[in-house]
Amino acid sequence: MDLSENFIVDLPKFVEEKIAGFLACLDSCESGLMAIDLGAITRNYGRLCAFLAPTKVAAVIKADAYGFGAEKVGPVLYESGSRDFFVATIAEGLELRKILPENARIFALCGLLPGSEQTFLLHNIVPVLNSYQQAKNYQNMAILAGKTLNCALHFDTGMSRTGFCQEDSQKFFVQDFSQLNVVLVMSHLCCGDDAENPLNAAQMAKFTKIAEKFPTVDRSLVATSALHFGQDFRMEMARVGHGLYGLDGGVLGCNLEPALYVFAKIIQIRTVPAHSTVGYSAIYKTSKLAKLATLAIGYADGYFRAPRTEGRVVKIGGYFAPIVGRISMDFCVVDVSEIPDGAFKEGDFAQIVGDEILPKNLVDGSDLILHEIPILLGRRFRREYFW
């Protein structure tokens, strides 16, 4: 971000008012705020439905809805029309089942762990079967229960992570699994973030051939990063995770809104002379007299220190200010020399993520991905929701 001059950028008025109210209500002992815009998430869901039609949008809310809070996000997405939800584990599925109506389909991506068969049955959670043995175990459960059980089948087409391998697929297709009602067949692109990679087309061709064995069953191949590949890839269902939360990095071009605002308290302000070292390993030295502000956020809060902080900024009093020196466990330091006197004081808050500082800005130049930011941030902060 260009820091050659200061910028004053206002939040949307009602968002600014909501967040100001939250900050005013923080206890004096609390070091930060993580504010989540549920209205933005629901609007993003609507935009994605329109953008992807006729493909159905399934909401991926694993990892506590990517750190946004599945307990809050799940119900508002259901009210917005979502009926298909993906979680990672059966434990996540059980928590989600407590708050969603029975007609919401909950798919557990990790599949059928040994001994969990009855749990899936009793709580109306759909296992994503990843192997021949899992299918065999669920078939046996269906026979014991005397009923046909819903399931999804995941076929590995190149990820080599989960899903039916070729040998398992061959065994599955020559045996009777009539007690299983397959409601979805799926695979997963290993290079969905690289539209030019030829593996995408190879995986689609392989999956399409497998899916021909299930002519009346919905197919799902893509997640958020590959939604712009076109209808051939989207098929009947798209599994949308980080796009719901406005974390697409602008790739989709359907005006997804940021839904995350993170603020950390300013705990100390100091003026230091030229050539002062800042932070561990003294990797940063001031070039002139500088005013520095220490914020109560560090890598223990998910504000990661690696691989670099160069170019990372926060916003204080409406102005951008750069991070200087290494981020430590509980603190980071920003250079506030260019912010006018009186624009802030100790006890005020710096915006870490928000309307102008997007998760994308935090991951640029690193090996991190957008998904990681909300999952990591704000572990010690108060969490508030608004519409």
C-alpha positions as CSV (number, residue, x, y, z in Angstrom):
1,M,0.0,0.0,0.0
2,D,1.4,3.4,-0.9
3,L,2.4,5.3,2.2
4,S,3.9,8.3,0.4
5,E,1.0,10.3,1.8
6,N,-1.5,9.7,4.6
7,F,-5.1,8.7,3.7
8,I,-8.2,9.3,5.6
9,V,-10.8,6.6,4.6
10,D,-14.1,6.3,6.4
11,L,-16.0,3.1,7.0
12,P,-19.6,2.9,5.8
13,K,-21.4,5.1,8.2
14,F,-23.6,2.4,9.9
15,V,-20.5,0.0,10.2
16,E,-18.5,2.8,11.7
17,E,-21.3,3.5,14.3
18,K,-21.6,-0.2,15.2
19,I,-17.9,-0.7,15.7
20,A,-17.6,2.6,17.6
21,G,-20.3,1.3,19.9
22,F,-18.5,-2.0,20.4
23,L,-15.1,-0.3,21.1
24,A,-16.8,2.0,23.6
25,C,-18.2,-1.0,25.5
26,L,-14.9,-2.9,25.8
27,D,-13.7,-3.4,29.3
28,S,-10.6,-1.5,30.2
29,C,-8.8,-4.8,30.5
30,E,-9.7,-6.0,27.0
31,S,-7.0,-5.6,24.4
32,G,-9.0,-5.9,21.1
33,L,-12.1,-6.4,19.1
34,M,-13.1,-8.8,16.3
35,A,-16.3,-7.5,14.7
36,I,-18.1,-9.6,12.2
37,D,-20.7,-8.3,9.7
38,L,-23.3,-11.0,9.4
39,G,-25.2,-8.8,6.9
40,A,-22.2,-8.8,4.6
41,I,-22.0,-12.6,4.8
42,T,-25.6,-13.0,3.8
43,R,-25.3,-10.4,1.0
44,N,-22.2,-12.3,-0.2
45,Y,-24.2,-15.5,-0.2
46,G,-26.9,-13.8,-2.4
47,R,-24.4,-12.4,-4.8
48,L,-22.7,-15.8,-5.1
49,C,-26.0,-17.5,-5.8
50,A,-26.8,-15.1,-8.6
51,F,-23.2,-15.3,-10.0
52,L,-23.2,-19.1,-10.0
53,A,-26.8,-19.8,-11.1
54,P,-28.0,-22.4,-11.9
55,T,-25.2,-24.1,-9.8
56,K,-26.3,-24.5,-6.2
57,V,-24.2,-22.8,-3.5
58,A,-23.2,-25.0,-0.6
59,A,-21.9,-23.2,2.4
60,V,-18.6,-24.4,3.8
61,I,-18.4,-23.5,7.5
62,K,-15.7,-25.8,8.7
63,A,-13.0,-24.5,11.2
64,D,-15.7,-22.6,13.0
65,A,-16.9,-21.0,9.8
66,Y,-13.3,-20.0,8.9
67,G,-13.0,-18.3,12.2
68,F,-16.1,-16.2,11.9
69,G,-18.2,-18.4,14.2
70,A,-20.3,-21.3,12.9
71,E,-22.9,-20.8,15.7
72,K,-23.7,-17.4,14.3
73,V,-23.0,-17.9,10.6
74,G,-24.8,-21.2,10.1
75,P,-28.3,-19.9,11.1
76,V,-28.1,-16.7,9.1
77,L,-27.0,-18.6,6.0
78,Y,-29.9,-21.0,6.5
79,E,-32.3,-18.0,6.8
80,S,-30.9,-16.7,3.6
81,G,-31.7,-19.9,1.8
82,S,-28.7,-22.2,2.2
83,R,-29.7,-25.8,2.7
84,D,-26.3,-27.6,2.1
85,F,-23.5,-27.1,4.6
86,F,-20.0,-28.6,4.7
87,V,-17.9,-29.2,7.8
88,A,-14.7,-31.0,8.3
89,T,-15.3,-33.4,11.2
90,I,-18.2,-35.2,12.7
91,A,-17.7,-33.1,15.9
92,E,-18.3,-30.0,13.9
93,G,-21.3,-31.6,12.3
94,L,-22.8,-32.4,15.7
95,E,-22.4,-28.8,16.9
96,L,-24.0,-27.5,13.7
97,R,-26.9,-30.0,13.9
98,K,-27.9,-28.5,17.3
99,I,-28.6,-25.1,15.6
100,L,-29.8,-26.0,12.2
101,P,-33.2,-27.5,11.2
102,E,-33.4,-31.1,10.2
103,N,-33.9,-30.2,6.5
104,A,-30.4,-28.7,6.4
105,R,-28.0,-31.2,4.9
106,I,-24.7,-31.3,6.8
107,F,-21.8,-33.0,5.0
108,A,-18.8,-34.1,7.0
109,L,-15.7,-34.1,4.7
110,C,-13.5,-36.2,6.9
111,G,-15.8,-39.1,6.3
112,L,-16.6,-42.1,8.4
113,L,-14.2,-42.6,11.2
114,P,-14.2,-46.2,12.6
115,G,-17.0,-46.5,15.1
116,S,-18.8,-43.2,14.1
117,E,-21.3,-44.9,11.8
118,Q,-24.2,-44.7,14.3
119,T,-23.5,-41.1,15.2
120,F,-24.0,-40.1,11.6
121,L,-27.2,-42.0,11.4
122,L,-28.7,-40.7,14.7
123,H,-27.9,-37.1,14.1
124,N,-28.8,-36.9,10.4
125,I,-25.3,-36.0,9.2
126,V,-24.2,-37.0,5.7
127,P,-20.8,-38.7,5.6
128,V,-18.5,-37.9,2.7
129,L,-17.2,-41.4,2.1
130,N,-13.6,-41.3,1.1
131,S,-12.7,-45.0,0.7
132,Y,-14.1,-48.4,-0.1
133,Q,-13.8,-49.5,3.5
134,Q,-15.8,-46.5,4.7
135,A,-18.5,-47.3,2.1
136,K,-18.5,-50.9,3.3
137,N,-18.8,-49.9,6.9
138,Y,-21.7,-47.6,6.2
139,Q,-23.4,-50.2,4.1
140,N,-23.2,-52.6,7.0
141,M,-24.7,-49.9,9.3
142,A,-27.6,-49.5,6.8
143,I,-28.3,-53.2,6.7
144,L,-28.3,-53.3,10.6
145,A,-30.7,-50.3,10.7
146,G,-32.9,-51.8,8.0
147,K,-32.9,-48.6,5.9
148,T,-31.2,-46.8,3.1
149,L,-28.7,-44.2,4.3
150,N,-27.7,-41.0,2.6
151,C,-24.0,-40.4,1.8
152,A,-21.7,-38.5,-0.5
153,L,-18.8,-40.1,-2.4
154,H,-15.5,-38.3,-2.8
155,F,-13.3,-39.5,-5.6
156,D,-9.6,-38.6,-5.6
157,T,-8.7,-37.2,-9.1
158,G,-5.3,-35.8,-8.3
159,M,-5.0,-34.5,-4.8
160,S,-3.8,-37.7,-3.2
161,R,-5.2,-36.6,0.1
162,T,-8.7,-38.0,0.7
163,G,-11.2,-39.7,-1.6
164,F,-11.6,-43.0,-3.3
165,C,-8.3,-44.0,-5.0
166,Q,-8.4,-45.9,-8.3
167,E,-8.2,-49.3,-6.6
168,D,-11.0,-48.5,-4.2
169,S,-13.2,-47.1,-7.0
170,Q,-12.8,-50.3,-9.0
171,K,-13.9,-52.4,-5.9
172,F,-16.8,-50.1,-5.2
173,F,-18.3,-50.3,-8.7
174,V,-18.3,-54.1,-8.9
175,Q,-20.1,-54.6,-5.6
176,D,-23.7,-54.1,-4.4
177,F,-24.1,-50.9,-2.3
178,S,-27.8,-50.6,-2.8
179,Q,-28.3,-49.7,0.9
180,L,-26.5,-46.4,0.3
181,N,-28.4,-43.5,-1.2
182,V,-25.7,-41.4,-2.9
183,V,-26.9,-37.8,-2.9
184,L,-23.6,-36.2,-4.1
185,V,-20.4,-37.2,-5.9
186,M,-17.5,-34.9,-5.5
187,S,-13.8,-34.3,-6.1
188,H,-11.4,-31.5,-5.3
189,L,-9.0,-29.5,-7.5
190,C,-5.5,-29.4,-6.3
191,C,-4.6,-26.3,-8.4
192,G,-7.9,-24.4,-8.2
193,D,-6.0,-21.2,-7.5
194,D,-4.1,-21.4,-10.8
195,A,-6.5,-21.1,-13.7
196,E,-3.8,-21.9,-16.3
197,N,-2.7,-25.1,-14.7
198,P,-3.5,-28.1,-17.0
199,L,-4.2,-30.3,-14.0
200,N,-7.5,-28.6,-13.6
201,A,-8.8,-29.8,-17.0
202,A,-7.3,-33.2,-16.4
203,Q,-9.0,-33.6,-13.1
204,M,-12.3,-32.4,-14.5
205,A,-12.2,-34.9,-17.3
206,K,-11.4,-37.7,-14.9
207,F,-14.2,-36.7,-12.5
208,T,-16.7,-36.3,-15.3
209,K,-16.1,-39.8,-16.4
210,I,-16.5,-41.2,-12.9
211,A,-19.7,-39.1,-12.4
212,E,-21.3,-40.6,-15.5
213,K,-21.9,-43.7,-13.3
214,F,-24.3,-41.5,-11.3
215,P,-26.4,-39.8,-13.9
216,T,-29.1,-38.5,-11.6
217,V,-26.8,-37.4,-8.7
218,D,-25.5,-33.9,-8.2
219,R,-21.8,-33.3,-8.9
220,S,-19.4,-31.0,-7.1
221,L,-15.8,-30.2,-8.1
222,V,-15.0,-26.6,-7.3
223,A,-14.5,-24.4,-4.2
224,T,-14.2,-20.6,-4.1
225,S,-10.9,-20.3,-5.8
226,A,-12.1,-22.0,-9.0
227,L,-15.7,-20.5,-9.2
228,H,-14.7,-18.3,-12.1
229,F,-13.5,-21.3,-14.2
230,G,-17.0,-21.6,-15.9
231,Q,-20.0,-23.8,-15.8
232,D,-18.2,-27.0,-17.0
233,F,-16.3,-26.9,-13.7
234,R,-19.1,-25.6,-11.5
235,M,-21.5,-28.5,-12.3
236,E,-24.6,-28.8,-10.0
237,M,-23.0,-27.7,-6.7
238,A,-20.2,-25.4,-5.7
239,R,-18.6,-25.6,-2.3
240,V,-18.1,-22.0,-1.2
241,G,-16.1,-21.3,1.9
242,H,-13.8,-18.2,2.1
243,G,-15.8,-16.4,-0.7
244,L,-18.8,-16.1,1.7
245,Y,-16.7,-14.0,4.0
246,G,-15.4,-11.7,1.3
247,L,-12.0,-13.4,1.2
248,D,-11.8,-14.0,-2.5
249,G,-9.2,-11.3,-3.0
250,G,-11.3,-9.7,-5.8
251,V,-10.8,-12.7,-8.2
252,L,-14.5,-13.4,-8.7
253,G,-15.5,-9.9,-9.6
254,C,-19.0,-10.1,-8.1
255,N,-18.5,-7.4,-5.5
256,L,-18.1,-9.5,-2.4
257,E,-18.0,-7.5,0.8
258,P,-15.4,-7.7,3.6
259,A,-17.1,-9.1,6.7
260,L,-14.2,-8.9,9.2
261,Y,-13.0,-5.9,11.3
262,V,-10.2,-6.3,13.8
263,F,-8.9,-3.7,16.2
264,A,-6.1,-3.8,18.7
265,K,-5.5,-1.4,21.6
266,I,-2.6,1.2,21.6
267,I,-0.9,0.5,24.9
268,Q,2.1,2.8,24.7
269,I,3.4,5.8,22.7
270,R,7.0,6.9,22.6
271,T,9.3,9.2,20.7
272,V,12.8,7.7,19.8
273,P,15.9,9.3,18.3
274,A,17.3,8.5,14.9
275,H,19.0,5.2,14.5
276,S,16.9,3.6,17.3
277,T,16.4,-0.2,17.0
278,V,12.9,-1.6,17.1
279,G,12.0,-5.1,18.1
280,Y,13.7,-8.5,18.3
281,S,17.0,-8.9,16.4
282,A,17.2,-5.2,15.8
283,I,16.3,-5.7,12.1
284,Y,14.7,-2.2,11.9
285,K,16.3,1.1,12.7
286,T,14.6,4.5,12.6
287,S,16.2,6.8,10.0
288,K,15.2,10.0,11.9
289,L,13.4,11.1,15.1
290,A,10.2,8.9,15.2
291,K,7.1,8.5,17.1
292,L,6.2,4.8,17.8
293,A,3.0,3.2,19.1
294,T,2.9,-0.3,20.6
295,L,-0.2,-2.3,19.9
296,A,-1.5,-5.2,22.1
297,I,-1.5,-7.8,19.3
298,G,1.2,-10.3,18.4
299,Y,1.6,-13.8,17.0
300,A,-0.2,-15.3,20.0
301,D,-3.3,-13.5,18.6
302,G,-2.7,-14.9,15.1
303,Y,-1.0,-11.7,13.9
304,F,1.8,-13.7,12.3
305,R,5.4,-12.6,12.3
306,A,6.7,-14.6,9.3
307,P,8.0,-14.2,6.7
308,R,8.1,-10.4,6.8
309,T,6.2,-7.3,7.9
310,E,7.5,-4.9,5.3
311,G,4.6,-3.1,3.7
312,R,2.1,-4.2,6.4
313,V,0.0,-1.3,7.8
314,V,-2.6,-0.5,10.4
315,K,-5.0,2.4,10.5
316,I,-5.0,4.8,13.5
317,G,-7.3,7.9,13.7
318,G,-8.2,7.5,10.1
319,Y,-4.5,7.4,8.9
320,F,-2.4,4.5,7.7
321,A,0.8,3.7,9.6
322,P,3.4,1.1,8.9
323,I,4.4,-1.9,11.1
324,V,8.1,-1.6,12.0
325,G,10.4,-4.3,13.4
326,R,9.5,-7.8,14.2
327,I,6.1,-8.8,15.6
328,S,6.5,-10.5,18.9
329,M,4.2,-12.8,20.9
330,D,2.0,-10.1,22.4
331,F,3.0,-6.8,20.7
332,C,3.8,-5.1,17.5
333,V,5.1,-1.5,16.9
334,V,3.9,1.0,14.3
335,D,5.5,4.2,13.2
336,V,3.0,7.0,13.8
337,S,5.3,9.9,13.0
338,E,3.2,11.1,10.1
339,I,-0.1,11.1,12.0
340,P,-1.1,14.6,13.3
341,D,-0.7,15.2,17.0
342,G,-4.0,14.8,18.8
343,A,-5.4,12.3,16.3
344,F,-4.9,9.4,18.8
345,K,-3.8,8.6,22.4
346,E,-2.9,5.6,24.5
347,G,-6.0,3.5,25.0
348,D,-7.3,4.2,21.5
349,F,-7.5,1.4,18.9
350,A,-5.7,0.6,15.7
351,Q,-7.6,-1.1,12.9
352,I,-5.7,-4.3,11.9
353,V,-8.2,-5.6,9.4
354,G,-11.2,-3.8,7.9
355,D,-12.5,-1.9,4.9
356,E,-9.2,-0.7,3.6
357,I,-6.8,-3.3,5.2
358,L,-8.0,-6.6,3.8
359,P,-6.7,-10.0,4.6
360,K,-5.2,-10.0,1.1
361,N,-2.9,-7.1,2.2
362,L,-1.6,-9.3,5.1
363,V,-0.8,-12.3,3.0
364,D,0.7,-10.5,-0.1
365,G,4.3,-11.6,-0.5
366,S,4.0,-14.6,1.8
367,D,3.2,-18.3,1.6
368,L,0.0,-17.8,3.6
369,I,-3.4,-17.9,2.1
370,L,-6.5,-15.7,2.7
371,H,-8.3,-18.5,4.6
372,E,-5.7,-18.5,7.3
373,I,-6.2,-14.9,8.5
374,P,-9.7,-15.0,10.2
375,I,-9.0,-18.4,11.6
376,L,-5.8,-17.1,13.3
377,L,-6.7,-13.6,14.3
378,G,-8.2,-12.3,17.5
379,R,-7.7,-15.2,19.8
380,R,-7.7,-13.0,22.9
381,F,-10.1,-10.4,21.6
382,R,-13.8,-9.8,22.2
383,R,-16.0,-11.0,19.3
384,E,-19.1,-9.0,18.4
385,Y,-21.6,-9.5,15.5
386,F,-23.7,-6.9,13.7
387,W,-26.0,-6.5,10.6
